[in-house]
Amino acid sequence: MAEIKPFRGYRFALGKPDDLGLYCAPPYDMLDDAMVDALYGRHPNNVVRITQNRRVASDAANRDRHVRAAEFLNKWLADSVITRDDADSIYIYRQQFSVPGEDGKPVARERVGFCSLLKLVGLDEGIVLPHEYTLSGPKQDRYELMETTLANTGQIFGLASDDDGKLCGLIRSIMSSSPLVGAFKDEDDAAHSLYRCSDAALIGQAAELMKTRTVLIADGHHRYETALRFYRDMGDEAFSRVMMTIVSMADPGLIIRPFHRLVRRTERGRSVGSMPDELAKYFDVACLGKASADGVYGALSARGGSEMVYWDCASGDIYDLRLNGGGEAFLAGVMPERSDGWKRLGVSKINCIIINGILSLPLDGQVLHDIVHYANDAAAGAGKLLGAEKGYYYGGIFIKPVSIGVVSDTVRGGERMPQKSTNFYPKLYSGLVLNKMR
């Protein structure tokens, strides 16, 4: 079903493999201005100059910075800062990292995928499956970059169905027989390693396995839709494929972290006195004791424990939340266009019941951006709640991560996940390998 193809990738010329980190950068949409400035200062040839070129005062339009990005890319190619591999290849991308375990202590993990070109197909064909909605602004931004550079400069992250685990095993066997071409550690101490495979037989095995797989987009929805639009606009087979790193859904290192929600007090919407009293209309609310990150970890990790934990800033306590009859009735009456399973997702309960039901705020992207702050883990969320001035937050809602099975089932049921439902960790960095489409 999914059609992949090797390619002659473009890579930064390295003095030694560990130099790769000088040239790489997190995905463009993870960067704020301070991070962009830091990457500009890391090395004069860091890929951020292409993926997220800085705006300057003389820019008349957003496209101007992408014109500069193309100039950088063309100069680096001319100066052999970036060189093209001599044979069609696929690239194995290995990430070694740690995540908090059930007790909050770090647990070592490893995730391995392969980077190739994927044939672009419409999202209605059931081969490439999106799980999030996209926005027009980022797509136009990425379109302008593709138009000026004629290149894939960042990694789309795809997840291949793999019920029998054969793809997962093959990827690891290809890695073990391929030479390392670059490696580095990022600021979170995650290790990124790139291997190159030009063995036609192994590449053929991967291509054959992918013919019976579908690909769910984990990260990079805007870039995939942009590449598809560009191909259709140009009508040229040179643009019919897009660079993507594909990980097996059976990979034991596939980690989805939750986005915990911290809810701000604002003048917008309905003012609430006691949030635990309001929550009791929709949930059975049980006090678990004084609030702490360890208390949250313990409640969420215990077998048969909490699905949702509320940290109340006013009382300094944490509460177990379990949907009651009032909550069941409320969910049954809202968003009739959504399935019951979708409305029972932890994120959906927060959005529908707390943001819309209790605070009387609409569920649009701007509200969710302004009212809700996000944290990747309980310790980070606790730090924000404890560090904020009194009265800034109502509190935080901590949830368990969603499984890849739930994401896949939701997508196959014809729906997409709510905003900020999945945090695939770690992110795929840009700069390990690029694809020049012509």
C-alpha positions in Angstrom: 0.0 0.0 0.0 2.7 2.5 1.0 5.4 2.9 -1.7 8.9 3.8 -0.5 12.1 4.5 -2.5 15.8 5.0 -1.6 17.5 8.2 -2.5 20.9 9.9 -2.7 20.6 12.0 0.3 22.4 15.3 0.9 24.4 15.4 4.2 26.7 17.9 5.9 30.3 17.0 5.4 31.6 16.0 8.8 35.2 16.0 10.2 34.1 13.3 12.6 30.7 11.7 13.3 30.1 13.7 16.5 30.2 17.0 14.6 26.7 16.3 13.3 25.2 18.1 16.2 26.7 21.4 15.1 24.5 21.4 12.0 21.2 19.9 13.3 18.2 21.6 14.9 14.9 20.6 16.4 11.8 20.7 14.1 11.0 24.2 12.9 7.6 24.3 14.8 9.4 23.6 18.1 11.6 26.6 17.9 11.0 30.0 19.5 13.1 33.1 18.8 15.6 32.5 21.6 16.2 28.9 20.3 16.7 30.1 16.8 19.2 32.7 17.9 21.1 30.1 19.9 21.2 27.8 16.9 22.5 30.6 14.7 25.3 31.0 17.2 26.1 27.3 17.4 27.6 27.1 13.9 27.5 29.4 10.8 26.1 26.4 8.8 23.4 25.2 11.1 20.4 23.9 9.2 18.1 26.4 11.1 19.1 29.0 8.6 17.1 26.9 6.1 14.3 25.4 8.2 13.5 28.6 10.2 15.4 31.5 8.7 15.3 34.6 10.9 13.1 37.5 9.9 15.0 40.8 9.3 13.7 44.4 9.3 14.0 44.7 5.6 11.7 41.8 4.8 8.7 42.9 2.8 7.0 39.5 3.1 7.4 36.2 4.9 8.7 34.6 1.6 11.8 36.8 1.8 13.3 34.7 4.6 12.7 31.5 2.6 14.5 33.1 -0.4 17.5 33.6 2.0 17.1 30.0 3.1 17.5 28.9 -0.5 20.5 31.1 -0.9 22.2 29.4 2.1 21.3 26.0 0.8 22.7 26.7 -2.7 25.9 28.2 -1.3 26.5 25.3 1.0 26.0 22.9 -1.9 28.4 24.9 -4.1 31.0 25.1 -1.3 30.6 21.3 -0.5 29.4 22.1 3.0 26.6 19.7 2.0 27.5 16.8 -0.3 25.4 14.2 -2.1 25.8 10.5 -1.3 27.1 8.4 -4.2 24.4 5.7 -4.2 20.7 5.3 -3.5 20.3 4.7 0.2 17.9 4.5 3.1 19.0 6.0 6.4 18.5 4.4 9.8 17.7 7.0 12.5 18.3 5.7 16.0 17.4 7.7 19.1 18.4 6.6 22.6 16.8 8.5 25.5 15.1 8.3 28.9 11.6 9.0 30.0 10.0 9.1 33.5 8.9 5.6 34.7 5.9 4.9 36.9 7.8 6.2 39.9 9.0 9.3 38.1 12.6 7.9 37.8 14.2 7.8 34.4 13.9 4.6 32.2 16.2 4.1 29.2 14.5 3.7 25.8 15.6 3.3 22.2 13.6 4.0 19.0 14.7 3.2 15.5 13.2 4.2 12.2 14.3 4.4 8.5 14.4 7.5 6.3 13.4 7.1 2.7 11.1 8.8 0.1 7.4 8.0 0.3 5.1 8.3 -2.6 2.6 11.1 -2.0 -1.0 10.0 -2.0 -4.3 11.8 -1.0 -5.3 11.5 2.6 -8.6 10.0 1.5 -7.0 6.9 0.0 -6.5 5.2 3.3 -2.7 4.7 2.8 -1.3 7.7 4.7 -3.4 8.6 7.7 -3.5 11.9 9.5 -4.3 12.1 13.2 -4.4 15.9 13.7 -5.9 18.8 12.0 -3.8 21.4 10.2 -3.8 25.2 9.9 -3.5 27.2 6.7 -0.8 29.6 8.0 1.9 27.0 8.7 1.1 25.2 5.4 1.6 28.4 3.4 4.9 29.1 5.2 6.2 25.6 4.4 5.0 25.9 0.8 7.1 29.0 0.3 10.1 27.2 1.7 9.6 24.2 -0.6 9.0 26.5 -3.6 12.3 28.4 -3.0 14.5 25.5 -2.0 13.0 22.6 -4.0 14.0 20.4 -1.1 12.7 18.4 1.8 14.6 20.0 4.7 13.0 18.4 7.7 11.8 15.0 8.7 8.1 13.9 8.6 7.6 11.3 11.3 5.5 8.3 10.1 4.3 5.2 11.9 3.9 2.0 9.9 1.3 -0.6 10.9 3.3 -3.7 11.8 1.1 -6.4 13.5 3.6 -9.1 12.9 6.6 -7.1 13.9 8.6 -8.0 10.8 9.3 -4.4 9.8 10.6 -3.6 13.3 13.0 -6.6 13.1 14.1 -5.7 9.7 14.9 -2.0 10.6 17.1 -3.2 13.5 18.9 -5.8 11.3 19.6 -3.1 8.7 21.0 -0.8 11.4 23.3 -3.5 12.7 24.8 -4.0 9.3 25.1 -0.4 8.3 28.0 2.1 9.0 27.4 5.0 11.4 27.7 8.3 9.6 26.8 10.8 12.3 25.9 11.1 15.9 25.2 13.7 18.6 23.4 14.4 21.9 20.8 17.1 22.3 20.0 19.4 25.2 17.8 16.7 26.8 20.6 14.2 26.7 18.9 12.2 23.9 21.4 10.5 21.6 20.7 10.8 17.8 22.6 8.4 15.5 22.4 8.1 11.7 23.4 5.0 9.7 23.4 4.7 5.9 22.3 1.6 4.0 22.9 1.2 0.2 22.4 -2.6 0.1 19.8 -3.1 -2.6 18.6 -6.4 -1.2 17.9 -5.0 2.2 16.3 -1.9 0.8 14.1 -4.2 -1.4 13.0 -6.1 1.6 11.9 -2.9 3.3 10.1 -1.7 0.2 8.3 -5.1 -0.1 7.1 -5.0 3.6 5.9 -1.4 3.2 3.6 -2.5 0.4 1.3 -4.1 3.0 1.5 -1.3 5.5 -0.3 1.9 6.1 1.5 5.0 7.5 0.0 7.2 10.2 1.5 10.6 10.4 2.8 11.2 14.0 4.4 14.6 13.4 4.7 16.7 10.2 1.1 16.9 9.0 1.6 20.4 7.7 4.7 19.3 5.7 3.0 16.3 4.2 0.0 18.3 3.1 2.3 21.0 1.7 4.3 18.4 -0.3 1.1 16.9 -1.7 -0.2 20.3 -2.7 3.1 21.2 -4.3 3.2 18.0 -6.3 -0.3 18.6 -7.5 0.4 22.2 -8.4 3.6 21.4 -10.3 2.3 18.3 -12.0 5.8 17.0 -12.2 6.9 13.5 -11.1 10.1 15.0 -9.7 7.9 16.2 -6.8 5.8 13.1 -6.3 7.7 11.8 -3.2 8.5 13.3 0.2 11.2 12.4 2.7 9.9 10.7 5.8 11.3 8.7 8.7 9.2 5.7 9.3 9.0 3.9 12.7 7.2 0.6 13.2 4.2 0.7 15.5 5.7 -2.4 17.1 8.9 -0.6 18.1 9.3 -0.9 21.9 10.8 2.6 22.1 7.7 4.2 20.6 6.7 6.7 23.4 3.7 9.0 23.5 3.9 11.4 26.4 0.8 13.2 27.6 0.2 16.9 27.4 -0.9 17.8 30.9 -3.1 20.9 31.1 -2.6 23.9 33.4 -5.8 26.1 33.4 -5.4 29.8 33.8 -7.7 32.2 35.6 -8.7 35.0 33.2 -11.5 37.5 32.8 -12.8 35.5 29.9 -15.6 33.0 30.4 -17.3 32.2 33.7 -15.5 32.9 37.0 -15.3 29.9 39.3 -14.9 30.1 43.1 -14.1 26.5 44.0 -13.0 24.3 41.1 -13.3 21.0 43.1 -16.9 21.9 43.8 -17.6 22.5 40.1 -15.8 19.3 39.1 -18.0 17.4 41.5 -21.0 18.1 39.2 -19.3 15.9 36.6 -16.8 13.7 38.4 -16.5 11.7 41.6 -13.9 13.8 43.3 -11.6 12.2 45.9 -8.9 14.0 47.7 -5.5 12.2 47.5 -3.6 14.5 49.8 -1.2 17.4 49.5 -0.1 18.3 46.0 3.3 17.1 44.8 4.8 15.7 41.6 5.5 12.4 43.4 1.8 12.3 44.4 0.7 12.8 40.8 3.1 10.2 39.5 1.9 7.7 42.1 -1.8 8.2 41.4 -1.4 7.9 37.6 0.9 4.9 37.7 -0.8 2.8 40.3 -2.6 -0.3 38.9 -6.3 0.6 38.8 -5.3 4.1 39.8 -6.4 7.5 38.5 -7.1 8.3 34.9 -7.1 12.0 35.7 -5.6 13.9 38.6 -6.6 17.5 39.4 -4.1 19.7 41.3 -6.0 22.5 43.0 -3.9 25.7 43.5 -6.3 27.2 46.0 -6.3 24.3 48.5 -2.9 22.8 47.6 -4.4 19.3 47.3 -4.7 16.8 44.5 -7.9 15.0 43.6 -8.7 11.8 41.7 -11.4 12.4 39.0 -13.7 9.7 37.8 -16.6 10.5 35.5 -20.0 10.3 37.3 -23.6 10.4 36.1 -23.6 14.1 35.6 -20.5 13.9 33.4 -21.9 11.0 31.4 -25.0 13.0 30.7 -23.0 16.1 29.8 -20.8 14.3 27.3 -23.8 12.5 25.8 -25.4 15.9 25.0 -22.3 17.8 23.6 -20.7 17.5 20.2 -23.1 15.1 18.6 -20.9 14.8 15.6 -18.3 13.1 17.7 -18.2 9.4 18.6 -18.6 8.3 22.2 -15.1 7.0 22.2 -13.7 10.3 21.1 -15.6 12.2 23.8 -14.2 9.8 26.4 -10.6 10.6 25.6 -8.9 12.3 28.6 -8.2 15.5 26.5 -11.8 15.6 25.3 -13.1 15.4 28.9 -10.9 18.3 29.8 -11.9 20.4 26.8 -15.7 19.6 26.9 -16.3 19.5 30.6 -13.8 22.0 32.1 -13.1 24.5 29.4 -16.6 24.5 27.7 -18.9 23.2 30.5 -17.5 24.8 33.7 -15.7 27.9 32.3 -18.2 28.4 29.5 -15.5 29.1 26.9 -15.7 28.0 23.2 -13.4 25.2 22.1 -11.5 27.1 19.4 -7.8 27.1 18.9 -7.2 30.6 20.2 -9.0 29.9 23.5 -7.2 26.7 24.1 -3.9 28.5 23.4 -4.6 31.4 25.7 -6.3 29.6 28.6 -4.4 26.3 28.7 -0.7 25.9 29.3 0.9 22.6 28.5 3.5 20.4 30.3 5.2 17.3 29.1 5.5 15.6 32.5 4.2 15.9 36.1 7.4 17.4 37.4 7.4 20.2 34.8 3.7 20.9 35.4 4.2 21.0 39.2 7.1 23.4 38.8 4.9 25.8 36.7 2.0 25.6 39.2 4.3 26.2 42.2 6.2 28.9 40.5 3.3 31.0 39.4 2.0 33.9 41.4 -1.0 33.1 43.6 -4.3 33.2 41.6 -2.7 32.8 38.2 -3.9 29.2 37.7 -7.0 27.4 38.8 -4.9 24.3 38.8 -3.6 21.5 36.6 -5.2 18.4 35.1 -2.7 15.5 34.8 -3.7 12.6 32.5 -2.3 9.2 31.4 -0.7 9.0 27.9 -2.9 7.8 25.1 -1.8 4.6 23.5 -0.8 4.2 19.8 -3.7 1.7 19.6 -6.2 4.3 20.6 -4.8 6.8 18.2 -4.9 4.3 15.4 -8.4 3.2 16.2 -9.6 6.8 16.3 -8.1 7.6 12.9 -9.4 4.4 11.3 -12.8 5.3 12.7 -12.8 8.4 10.5 -11.9 10.9 13.2 -8.8 12.9 14.2 -7.5 13.4 17.7 -8.2 16.5 19.7 -5.5 19.3 19.6 -2.4 18.5 21.8 -3.4 14.9 22.4 -0.1 13.2 21.5 3.5 14.1 22.2 5.7 11.7 20.4 9.0 11.8 22.2 11.7 12.5 21.2 11.3 14.7 18.2 13.0 14.0 14.9 15.8 16.6 14.3 16.4 18.4 11.0 19.8 18.3 9.3 20.7 14.7 9.5 19.9 14.2 5.8 18.1 16.4 3.2 16.4 15.6 -0.1 16.8 17.8 -3.1 13.8 17.1 -5.3 15.5 18.2 -8.5 
